[in-house]
Amino acid sequence: MNKLSLKIGILFFCIIFGLITLMLFLLHEAVVENRVQEELDALQSRGNSHRTVLEKHFNKEIIDHVILMESESNTDVVITDEAKYILGSSSKLNSFEKYIKKDIGTIPYSGEIVEENWKREPVISTLSPVKINGQTQGYVYMFQNTESVHNLIQSLNKHFLLVGFISIFVTIIIIIFLSRGITKPLIQMKKATSQINKGNFAVTITRKSDDELGELAKSIETLATDLNYLKRERNEFLASISHELRTPLTYIKGYADILLKRNPPQEEREKYLTIIVTEINRLNLLIKDLFELAKIDKNSFVINKEKIDLSIFLKEIERKLTPAINEKNMNFNVHFQNNLNLFADPIRLEQILLNLLDNAIKYSKTGSLVALDVWKEKKSIHFLIKDNGKGIPEKDIPYIFNRFYRVEKSRKRSLGGTGLGLSIVQELVHAHGAEITLNSKEQMGSEFEIIFKENEK
C-alpha cells in the first residue's frame, strides 16, 4: 500500500473508529439504563400487586401467603406496618434492614424506588404503601439481587463487544478498498504529471466518474494538451520568426550588394532602394510587435485613459483607412450613434481597431464590404468589425488569439503575418477591462465584437 492510501486509510479509520466507539458507548449506556429501569418497573409492579392483595385483607394469613409466594421466586419481599415494624419476610433481614430504615419522605400510592444503584449495592429495592380507607396501614418492600442484573449486563457487554469487533473488521475492509479507490486516480495523476514534467505530453488518465477527481484528471489532460500545443507553437514560432527575419535580411543584403558592386542605372537603383526600404519596414513591424508583447508580459506598458469623442475618433479611423480601401476597390461603412464618449487610451484603441480592420481588408476580396458599427447599450460601448471575406476555419477559432498562431500557414508575403497581431489586440482589450469575441464562418466572413463595460468614469 502506498503512502497516500495508508494516510487516508489511517485517517478514515480513526474517524470511523471514534464514531463507532462513541455510538456503541451511547447505545450501550442507553440499553443498560433501559434494562435496569425495566427490572425496577417489574419489581415495583410486583410489589404493587402484593399491595393490592393486602389491601383487601391485611392480616397474618394473607401476609404469610405473600411471603410464601416470594420465597419461590428470585425476588424477596418484606412487609411492615405503618411504623416500619416487620410483619413478615421471605428472606433473612440482615441485608434488608438498612433499606427499610431509610427515610424516603412522602411515598406516592404508585410506589417509590428505595435503591437503584445496581453497580455498588447488592440489591435493588422498591416500596409500595398499603392503604385502607385512605390510611397507610403498612408497606411492601420488594428486593432483587443485583447479581442477576450484573449477569444481564455482562451478556449485553459480550454482544456489544462482538458487534464492535465485527464493525471494526468490516470498517477496515471498507477503508482499504475506499482508500485505494480514492488514491488510484491520484497516483495516476502523479505519474501523468511526472511524464509532463519530463516533456511527454501524450498522457491519458482513466476517468470513471464526473466528480472532482474526474474534473481534476480532465484538467491535467487539458493542461498536457495545451502544453503540447504551446511547445508545437513555440517551435513553429521560432521557425516563423527565423523565416521572417531571414527573408527581409536576404533581400536587404542582396540588393545592397548589387547597389555597391554593380552601380546600376538610376531607375534600377531606385527600385532596389524601394525594396530595401519595404523590407526594413517589415522588419521594423515585426520588432515592434515583439516589443509590444515583451512590454505586455512585463506589465510595463501603461493605459492612459481619457474621454474620447467617438464621432471625431471614428472619422479619423475612416480617413486613415481610405487609401487601403480604395486600393482594393472595397466598400467601408462606418456607423455610430451621435454623442458617444468612451474613456479609453486613444492610442491603444486606435491600435486595436486598425489591427482588426487591417486584417479585414487584407483577407477580403476586391469589391467586398468591411463595416465598423459602434453603439451604446446600457452602460457599455460596443464595437463590431465585420467583413465578408475568407473567414476563419472552425478548428482555428479556439486558437486565433493565441500568440504566434497563424491561420495562413503558407507564409505568403502578402498575407502571412507574424501571428502576433490578434494576441496583442486581446491583451490591449483586456487591459481596458473590456472583452473581445469572434464569430466567423469560412468563406462567409468574420465578426469581431469588443465590449467596453461600465463606461462612466
C-alpha positions in Angstrom: 0.0 0.0 0.0 1.4 3.4 -1.0 1.9 6.2 1.5 -1.1 8.3 0.4 -3.6 5.4 0.6 -2.1 4.5 4.0 -2.5 8.0 5.3 -6.1 8.2 4.1 -6.8 4.8 5.5 -5.5 5.7 8.9 -7.4 9.0 8.9 -10.6 7.3 7.9 -10.1 4.5 10.4 -9.5 7.0 13.3 -12.6 9.0 12.3 -14.9 5.9 11.8 -13.5 4.1 14.9 -14.1 7.1 17.0 -17.7 7.4 15.7 -18.4 3.7 16.1 -16.9 3.8 19.7 -19.0 6.8 20.6 -22.2 5.4 19.1 -21.7 2.0 20.7 -20.9 3.6 24.1 -24.0 5.8 24.0 -26.2 2.9 22.8 -24.7 0.6 25.5 -25.5 3.1 28.2 -29.0 3.6 26.9 -29.7 -0.1 26.7 -28.3 -0.8 30.1 -30.2 2.1 31.7 -33.4 0.9 29.9 -32.9 -2.7 31.1 -32.2 -1.7 34.7 -35.3 0.5 34.5 -37.4 -2.4 33.2 -36.2 -4.5 36.1 -37.1 -1.8 38.6 -40.5 -1.3 36.9 -41.1 -5.0 37.1 -40.1 -5.1 40.7 -42.4 -2.1 41.5 -45.3 -3.7 39.6 -44.8 -7.0 41.6 -44.8 -5.0 44.9 -48.0 -3.1 43.8 -49.7 -6.4 43.0 -49.0 -7.7 46.5 -50.1 -4.4 48.0 -53.5 -4.8 46.2 -54.0 -8.2 47.7 -53.0 -7.0 51.2 -55.4 -4.0 51.0 -58.3 -6.5 50.7 -57.3 -8.5 53.8 -54.4 -7.1 55.8 -53.9 -10.0 58.2 -51.4 -12.6 59.1 -52.8 -15.2 56.9 -52.6 -13.1 53.7 -49.1 -11.8 54.7 -47.9 -15.4 55.1 -49.4 -16.2 51.7 -47.5 -13.3 50.0 -44.3 -14.3 51.8 -44.7 -17.9 50.6 -45.2 -16.8 47.0 -42.0 -14.8 47.0 -40.0 -17.5 48.7 -40.2 -19.5 45.4 -39.1 -16.6 43.2 -35.8 -14.8 42.6 -37.1 -11.7 44.4 -37.7 -11.1 48.1 -40.5 -9.3 49.9 -40.6 -7.6 53.4 -44.0 -6.5 54.8 -44.1 -3.9 57.6 -46.8 -2.0 59.4 -47.1 1.8 59.2 -44.3 2.2 61.7 -42.0 0.0 59.6 -42.2 -2.8 62.1 -41.5 -6.0 60.2 -44.6 -8.3 59.9 -43.0 -10.8 57.5 -40.1 -11.5 55.3 -39.2 -14.0 52.6 -35.5 -14.0 53.5 -33.1 -13.1 56.2 -33.5 -9.5 57.4 -29.8 -8.6 57.9 -29.2 -7.5 54.4 -32.5 -5.5 54.2 -32.7 -3.6 57.4 -30.7 -0.5 56.2 -33.1 -0.1 53.2 -36.2 -0.5 55.5 -34.9 2.2 57.9 -34.0 4.5 55.0 -36.1 7.7 55.2 -37.7 8.3 51.8 -40.2 11.0 52.7 -43.6 11.2 51.2 -44.4 8.0 49.3 -46.9 8.1 46.4 -49.5 5.4 46.1 -47.9 4.2 42.8 -44.8 3.3 44.9 -41.2 4.5 45.2 -37.8 3.3 44.3 -35.8 2.7 47.5 -32.5 1.6 45.9 -31.5 1.7 42.3 -27.7 1.8 42.4 -27.1 -1.7 41.0 -23.4 -1.1 40.4 -22.5 -0.7 44.1 -25.4 -2.1 46.1 -26.1 -5.9 46.5 -29.8 -5.3 45.8 -32.3 -3.0 44.1 -35.5 -2.2 46.0 -38.9 -0.7 45.6 -41.6 0.3 48.1 -45.4 0.2 47.8 -47.7 1.6 50.5 -50.7 -0.4 51.8 -53.6 1.9 52.2 -57.0 1.0 53.6 -59.8 3.6 53.6 -57.2 6.3 52.7 -54.9 5.5 55.6 -51.5 3.9 55.4 -51.5 0.6 57.2 -48.2 -0.8 56.1 -45.5 -1.1 53.4 -44.5 -3.8 50.9 -40.7 -3.8 50.3 -39.5 -5.7 47.2 -35.8 -6.7 46.8 -33.9 -8.2 43.9 -30.3 -9.4 44.0 -28.2 -7.3 41.6 -26.3 -10.4 40.6 -28.9 -11.1 38.0 -28.6 -7.5 36.8 -24.9 -7.9 36.5 -25.3 -11.1 34.6 -27.6 -9.4 32.2 -25.2 -6.5 31.7 -22.3 -8.9 31.2 -24.3 -10.7 28.5 -25.1 -7.4 26.9 -21.4 -6.4 27.0 -20.4 -9.5 25.2 -22.9 -8.8 22.4 -21.7 -5.2 22.1 -18.0 -6.3 22.0 -18.9 -8.8 19.3 -20.7 -6.2 17.3 -17.8 -3.8 17.9 -15.2 -6.2 16.6 -17.3 -7.1 13.6 -17.9 -3.4 12.9 -14.1 -2.6 13.1 -13.3 -5.5 10.8 -15.8 -4.5 8.2 -14.7 -0.9 8.6 -11.0 -1.8 7.9 -12.1 -3.8 4.8 -14.2 -0.9 3.5 -11.4 1.6 4.2 -8.8 -0.5 2.3 -11.0 -0.6 -0.8 -12.2 3.0 -0.3 -8.7 4.5 0.2 -7.4 2.5 -2.8 -10.3 3.7 -4.9 -9.6 7.3 -4.0 -5.8 7.2 -4.3 -5.6 5.2 -7.5 -6.7 8.1 -9.8 -4.4 10.4 -7.7 -1.5 8.1 -8.3 -2.3 8.0 -12.0 -2.4 11.8 -12.0 1.0 11.9 -10.2 2.5 9.6 -12.8 0.9 11.8 -15.6 2.4 15.0 -14.1 5.8 13.3 -13.9 5.5 12.5 -17.6 4.5 16.0 -18.4 7.5 17.3 -16.3 9.8 15.1 -18.5 8.3 16.6 -21.7 6.0 13.8 -22.6 2.6 15.5 -23.1 0.8 12.5 -24.6 -0.8 11.4 -21.3 -4.2 9.9 -20.7 -5.9 9.4 -17.3 -8.7 6.9 -16.8 -11.8 8.7 -15.6 -14.5 6.6 -14.0 -16.6 9.4 -12.6 -17.6 13.0 -13.2 -16.8 14.2 -9.6 -13.9 16.5 -8.5 -11.3 13.8 -9.2 -12.7 13.3 -12.7 -12.6 17.0 -13.3 -9.0 17.2 -12.0 -8.0 14.4 -14.3 -9.6 16.2 -17.2 -7.8 19.4 -16.2 -4.5 17.6 -16.2 -5.2 16.1 -19.7 -6.2 19.6 -20.9 -3.0 21.0 -19.4 -0.9 18.4 -21.2 -2.7 19.1 -24.5 -2.2 22.9 -24.0 1.5 22.4 -23.1 1.9 20.2 -26.2 0.2 22.8 -28.3 2.4 25.6 -26.8 5.5 23.5 -27.4 4.5 22.9 -31.0 3.5 26.6 -31.5 6.8 27.7 -30.0 8.7 25.6 -32.5 6.6 27.0 -35.3 7.0 30.5 -34.0 10.8 30.1 -33.9 10.7 28.8 -37.4 8.4 31.6 -38.4 10.5 34.3 -36.8 13.6 32.8 -38.3 11.9 32.9 -41.7 10.5 36.4 -41.2 13.9 37.7 -40.2 15.9 35.8 -42.8 13.8 36.8 -45.8 14.0 40.6 -45.4 17.6 40.4 -44.4 18.3 38.4 -47.5 16.6 41.0 -49.7 18.3 43.8 -48.0 21.8 42.2 -48.2 21.2 41.1 -51.8 20.1 44.4 -53.2 22.6 46.3 -51.0 25.4 44.2 -52.6 24.0 45.0 -56.1 24.0 48.7 -55.3 27.6 48.6 -54.0 29.2 46.3 -56.6 27.3 46.8 -59.9 26.4 50.5 -59.7 23.1 50.0 -61.6 21.3 52.7 -63.6 19.3 55.3 -61.6 15.9 53.6 -62.4 17.1 50.2 -61.1 18.8 51.9 -58.2 15.5 53.5 -57.0 13.8 50.1 -57.5 16.3 48.3 -55.3 16.2 51.0 -52.7 12.4 50.8 -52.6 12.6 47.1 -52.0 15.2 47.6 -49.2 13.0 50.2 -47.5 10.0 47.9 -47.8 11.9 45.0 -46.1 13.3 47.3 -43.4 9.7 48.4 -42.7 8.7 44.7 -42.5 11.5 44.1 -40.0 10.5 47.2 -38.1 6.9 46.0 -37.8 8.0 42.5 -36.6 10.3 44.0 -34.0 7.6 46.4 -32.9 5.1 43.6 -32.4 7.7 41.6 -30.4 8.5 44.7 -28.3 4.8 45.2 -27.6 4.4 41.6 -26.4 7.5 42.0 -24.2 6.0 45.1 -22.5 2.7 43.3 -22.0 4.4 40.4 -20.4 6.3 42.6 -18.0 3.2 44.8 -17.4 5.4 47.7 -18.2 3.0 49.4 -20.7 0.5 52.0 -19.4 -3.1 52.5 -20.3 -3.7 56.3 -20.2 -7.5 56.6 -20.3 -9.1 59.9 -21.3 -12.5 60.9 -22.6 -12.7 60.2 -26.4 -15.4 61.8 -28.6 -16.0 58.7 -30.8 -17.6 60.8 -33.6 -14.2 62.5 -34.2 -12.2 59.4 -33.4 -14.0 57.1 -35.9 -13.9 59.7 -38.7 -10.1 59.8 -38.2 -10.0 56.0 -38.4 -12.1 56.1 -41.6 -9.7 58.7 -43.1 -6.6 56.7 -42.4 -8.0 53.5 -43.9 -9.5 55.2 -47.0 -6.3 54.7 -49.2 -6.1 51.0 -48.4 -9.9 50.6 -49.1 -9.7 52.5 -52.4 -6.6 50.4 -53.5 -8.6 47.2 -53.3 -11.8 48.9 -54.6 -13.7 47.9 -51.4 -16.6 49.4 -49.5 -16.0 50.7 -46.0 -19.1 51.6 -43.9 -18.8 53.2 -40.5 -22.0 53.5 -38.4 -22.1 55.1 -35.0 -24.5 56.8 -32.7 -24.1 60.5 -32.1 -22.7 62.0 -28.9 -20.9 58.8 -27.9 -18.0 59.1 -25.5 -15.6 56.5 -24.2 -13.0 56.6 -21.5 -10.0 54.7 -23.0 -6.5 55.1 -24.2 -6.9 56.7 -27.7 -3.5 55.4 -29.0 -4.3 51.9 -27.8 -7.9 52.0 -29.0 -6.7 53.1 -32.5 -4.1 50.3 -32.5 -6.9 47.8 -31.7 -9.3 49.0 -34.4 -6.6 49.5 -37.1 -5.3 46.0 -36.5 -8.7 44.4 -36.8 -9.7 46.5 -39.8 -6.4 45.9 -41.5 -7.0 42.1 -41.1 -10.5 42.5 -42.5 -9.2 44.4 -45.6 -6.2 42.0 -46.0 -8.3 38.8 -46.0 -11.2 40.2 -48.1 -11.6 40.1 -51.8 -11.7 43.2 -54.1 -15.1 44.8 -54.1 -16.2 43.2 -50.8 -17.5 45.1 -47.7 -15.9 46.0 -44.4 -18.1 47.6 -41.7 -17.5 49.2 -38.4 -20.5 49.6 -36.2 -20.4 51.4 -32.8 -23.4 51.7 -30.4 -24.2 52.1 -26.7 -26.1 49.5 -24.8 -26.9 50.4 -21.2 -23.5 51.4 -19.8 -21.5 49.5 -22.4 -20.0 50.7 -25.7 -19.9 48.0 -28.4 -17.6 47.9 -31.4 -18.4 45.5 -34.2 -15.9 44.9 -37.0 -17.3 42.7 -39.7 -16.3 41.6 -43.3 -17.5 39.1 -45.9 -14.0 37.8 -46.6 -12.3 34.4 -46.3 -13.5 33.7 -42.8 -11.7 31.5 -40.3 -11.9 27.7 -40.2 -13.8 26.4 -37.2 -10.8 24.4 -36.0 -8.7 27.6 -35.8 -11.2 29.8 -33.9 -10.3 28.5 -30.4 -6.6 29.4 -31.0 -7.0 32.6 -33.0 -6.0 34.9 -30.1 -3.0 32.7 -29.1 0.4 34.2 -29.6 2.2 33.2 -32.7 -0.8 31.5 -34.2 -1.5 32.0 -37.9 -4.4 30.7 -39.9 -2.4 31.3 -43.0 0.5 28.8 -42.8 1.8 29.4 -46.3 3.9 32.4 -45.2 2.9 34.3 -48.3 4.4 37.7 -48.1 1.1 39.3 -49.0 -0.9 37.6 -46.3 1.2 35.8 -43.8 1.8 38.0 -40.7 3.8 37.2 -37.6 0.8 35.8 -35.8 1.2 38.4 -33.0 -1.4 41.0 -34.0 -4.6 39.4 -32.6 -2.8 38.4 -29.5 -1.7 42.0 -28.9 -5.3 43.1 -29.6 -6.7 40.8 -27.0 -4.1 41.9 -24.4 -4.9 45.6 -25.0 -8.6 44.9 -24.9 -8.3 43.1 -21.5 -6.0 45.9 -20.2 -9.0 48.2 -20.7 -11.2 45.8 -18.7 -13.1 45.0 -21.9 -13.9 41.8 -23.7 -13.5 40.6 -27.3 -15.4 37.8 -29.1 -15.2 36.3 -32.5 -17.9 34.8 -34.7 -16.7 33.5 -38.1 -17.6 31.1 -40.8 -15.3 30.0 -43.6 -15.9 31.8 -46.9 -18.6 33.9 -45.3 -16.7 36.4 -43.2 -15.8 37.3 -39.7 -17.2 39.5 -36.9 -15.1 40.8 -34.0 -17.1 42.4 -31.2 -15.4 44.5 -28.4 -17.4 45.4 -25.4 -16.2 48.2 -23.1 -18.2 47.8 -19.9 -19.0 50.4 -17.2 -18.2 53.3 -19.5 -18.7 56.1 -16.9 -15.5 57.5 -15.4 
